[in-house]
């Protein structure tokens, strides 16, 4: 599974579960951490956990892909899911505003979320 295919599937899962302001940033040219970051948010901690649970469940169920590491689940204001080539950031909206990852990784290349949704 390529990182583009994985990113498209994750974006679809987040969109189906009503995540807000989904963004995908190609970062492979500016860091060795991953090829792509997926960033999404929601308005309450319960939904943050539900989004993370659904991403993990769907990828495992459909593709037998599990995250290498998940961080922040207990606090549920920012959950990071490391899938190697794709890192998923699911934020409570206030935490997303505070950390502003889109600005931090502005050297990356934004990916077209609508196009990702169309291919999945």
C-alpha positions in Angstrom: 0.0 0.0 0.0 1.6 3.3 -1.1 1.4 6.3 1.2 -1.0 8.0 -1.3 -3.4 5.0 -1.0 -3.1 5.0 2.7 -3.6 8.7 2.9 -6.7 8.5 0.7 -8.2 5.8 2.9 -7.5 7.7 6.1 -9.0 10.8 4.7 -12.1 8.9 3.6 -12.5 7.3 7.1 -12.2 10.7 8.8 -14.6 12.3 6.4 -17.2 9.5 6.9 -16.9 10.0 10.6 -17.5 13.8 10.3 -14.0 15.0 11.1 -13.6 18.8 10.5 -11.2 20.6 8.3 -9.2 17.6 7.0 -5.9 18.5 5.6 -3.1 16.3 4.0 0.4 17.6 3.7 3.2 15.9 1.7 6.2 16.3 4.0 8.6 13.7 2.6 10.8 16.3 1.0 11.3 18.3 4.2 11.6 15.6 6.9 12.4 11.9 7.4 9.5 11.5 9.8 6.9 10.5 7.2 5.8 11.1 3.6 2.5 12.6 4.6 0.7 14.1 7.5 -3.1 14.0 7.8 -4.5 16.6 10.1 -8.2 16.7 11.2 -10.1 18.1 14.2 -13.4 18.0 16.0 -15.1 19.8 18.8 -15.1 17.3 21.7 -12.7 14.7 23.2 -15.1 11.8 22.7 -15.2 12.4 19.0 -11.4 12.8 18.9 -11.1 9.2 20.4 -13.9 7.9 18.1 -12.0 9.2 15.0 -8.8 7.6 16.1 -10.6 4.3 16.9 -12.2 4.2 13.5 -9.0 4.9 11.6 -7.3 2.1 13.5 -10.2 -0.3 13.1 -10.8 0.3 9.4 -7.1 0.0 8.4 -6.6 -3.1 10.4 -9.9 -4.7 9.2 -9.5 -3.9 5.5 -5.7 -3.9 5.0 -4.2 -5.6 8.1 -2.3 -2.3 8.8 -1.8 -1.3 12.4 -0.1 1.9 13.7 3.4 1.7 14.8 2.6 3.9 17.8 -0.4 5.9 19.1 0.2 8.8 21.5 -2.3 11.1 23.3 -5.3 8.8 23.5 -5.9 9.3 27.2 -6.0 13.1 27.1 -7.8 13.1 23.7 -6.9 16.7 22.8 -4.3 15.6 20.2 -4.0 12.0 19.2 -1.0 11.1 16.9 -1.1 7.8 15.0 2.2 6.8 13.4 1.7 4.6 10.3 5.3 4.9 9.2 4.9 6.7 5.9 1.7 8.5 7.1 1.2 10.2 10.4 -2.3 11.1 11.5 -3.0 14.0 13.8 -6.5 14.2 15.3 -7.1 17.3 17.3 -9.6 18.9 19.6 -10.2 22.2 17.7 -8.7 24.3 20.4 -5.5 22.2 20.5 -5.3 22.4 16.7 -5.5 26.2 16.8 -2.8 26.3 19.5 -0.3 24.0 17.9 -1.0 25.1 14.3 0.8 22.2 12.6 -0.2 23.6 9.2 2.0 26.6 9.8 4.8 24.5 11.3 4.9 22.3 8.2 4.2 25.0 5.7 7.3 23.9 3.7 5.4 20.7 2.9 3.1 20.4 -0.2 -0.6 20.5 0.5 -2.4 17.6 -1.1 -5.9 17.9 -2.6 -8.3 16.3 -0.1 -11.1 16.3 -2.6 -8.9 14.3 -5.0 -8.0 11.9 -2.2 -11.7 11.4 -1.4 -12.4 10.7 -5.0 -9.8 8.0 -5.4 -10.8 6.0 -2.3 
